[in-house]
Amino acid sequence: MATLECGIPTVIDAAISAPGAGANFTIEGSPAGHDFSIAFQVLSGTTISADLQISMDGGTTFSILVAAMLTAVPTAAGSVKVVTPIVAGPVYRLNYTTATGTIKVSACRN
């Protein structure tokens, strides 16, 4: 499972080619009292729609945190979405509801 560290772009899904759940990832904590955000960027793919999901039981049960967070038709490459504020600790993943081409998504937190 990948951990998003401050200021380091990280590929969270490297080769999504069909609808379904992406890889689980976590977020490195910030000093107490500081909010932070995450930028997600689609690096490749043709058509994409993905929800950002959250799990507070270690990855067993996921709920939608941001519906249709990444959406781009007909060309997904270059699509960017920033989520702020976001919480360190839970497990996150992207759930792809539409996916064509080979989708690659990177994320970076501040």
Legacy VTK file of the C-alpha trace (Angstrom):
# vtk DataFile Version 3.0
C-alpha trace
ASCII
DATASET POLYDATA
POINTS 110 float
0.000 0.000 0.000
1.421 3.385 -1.010
1.732 6.239 1.483
1.475 9.796 0.162
4.310 11.807 1.671
4.543 15.589 1.686
5.778 17.002 -1.620
6.484 13.665 -3.336
4.311 12.828 -6.379
3.339 9.148 -6.172
1.702 6.908 -8.780
-1.262 5.358 -6.998
-2.707 3.450 -9.958
-0.380 2.508 -12.823
-2.489 0.429 -15.222
-6.273 0.590 -14.756
-8.072 -0.624 -17.888
-11.563 -1.518 -16.636
-14.043 -0.282 -14.013
-13.253 -1.376 -10.452
-11.325 -0.465 -7.337
-7.834 0.987 -7.590
-4.991 0.399 -5.151
-5.360 1.321 -1.493
-3.213 4.185 -0.189
-2.708 6.162 3.011
-1.624 9.711 3.757
1.334 10.679 5.913
0.222 12.866 8.827
0.969 16.582 9.177
2.049 18.436 12.280
-0.871 18.916 14.679
-3.312 21.588 13.642
-2.278 21.866 9.988
-4.757 21.150 7.196
-3.427 19.773 3.942
-4.649 18.891 0.487
-3.977 16.298 -2.189
-3.732 16.904 -5.931
-4.660 13.972 -8.167
-3.601 13.970 -11.837
-4.561 11.592 -14.620
-1.326 10.839 -16.507
-2.808 8.581 -19.178
-6.095 7.062 -20.264
-8.969 7.828 -22.585
-12.209 7.984 -20.599
-12.372 8.053 -16.818
-14.785 8.553 -13.964
-13.635 7.740 -10.447
-14.911 8.251 -6.900
-12.521 8.879 -4.016
-13.385 6.347 -1.316
-12.404 6.187 2.357
-12.141 3.308 4.844
-11.802 3.751 8.582
-11.554 0.039 9.359
-8.244 -0.701 7.653
-9.602 -1.240 4.151
-12.485 -3.642 4.767
-15.403 -1.225 4.256
-15.194 1.717 1.848
-17.579 4.674 1.495
-17.615 7.420 -1.113
-15.853 10.551 0.137
-15.960 12.515 -3.155
-18.264 11.247 -5.918
-17.038 11.520 -9.531
-13.848 13.159 -8.286
-11.974 12.466 -11.516
-14.116 12.793 -14.621
-12.879 13.395 -18.142
-14.416 12.437 -21.458
-13.199 11.920 -24.127
-9.585 12.622 -23.139
-8.571 12.035 -19.559
-4.821 12.713 -19.635
-4.046 15.950 -17.832
-7.199 16.053 -15.702
-6.429 17.372 -12.200
-8.499 17.505 -9.021
-7.473 18.930 -5.641
-9.157 17.646 -2.463
-8.845 19.828 0.630
-8.868 19.447 3.534
-8.204 15.739 3.839
-7.528 13.535 6.866
-4.456 11.385 7.531
-5.032 7.937 9.050
-7.790 6.269 7.009
-7.200 4.083 3.948
-8.211 5.633 0.619
-8.665 4.384 -2.940
-10.112 5.498 -6.246
-13.051 3.444 -7.460
-13.250 3.643 -11.240
-16.834 3.611 -12.510
-15.750 4.275 -16.113
-12.340 3.361 -17.487
-11.115 3.039 -21.065
-7.565 3.040 -22.301
-4.810 2.359 -19.776
-5.291 4.801 -16.927
-2.420 5.991 -14.780
-3.068 8.331 -11.826
-0.569 10.165 -9.632
-1.166 12.071 -6.390
0.806 14.510 -4.277
0.040 16.031 -0.847
1.293 19.259 0.599
LINES 1 111
110 0 1 2 3 4 5 6 7 8 9 10 11 12 13 14 15 16 17 18 19 20 21 22 23 24 25 26 27 28 29 30 31 32 33 34 35 36 37 38 39 40 41 42 43 44 45 46 47 48 49 50 51 52 53 54 55 56 57 58 59 60 61 62 63 64 65 66 67 68 69 70 71 72 73 74 75 76 77 78 79 80 81 82 83 84 85 86 87 88 89 90 91 92 93 94 95 96 97 98 99 100 101 102 103 104 105 106 107 108 109
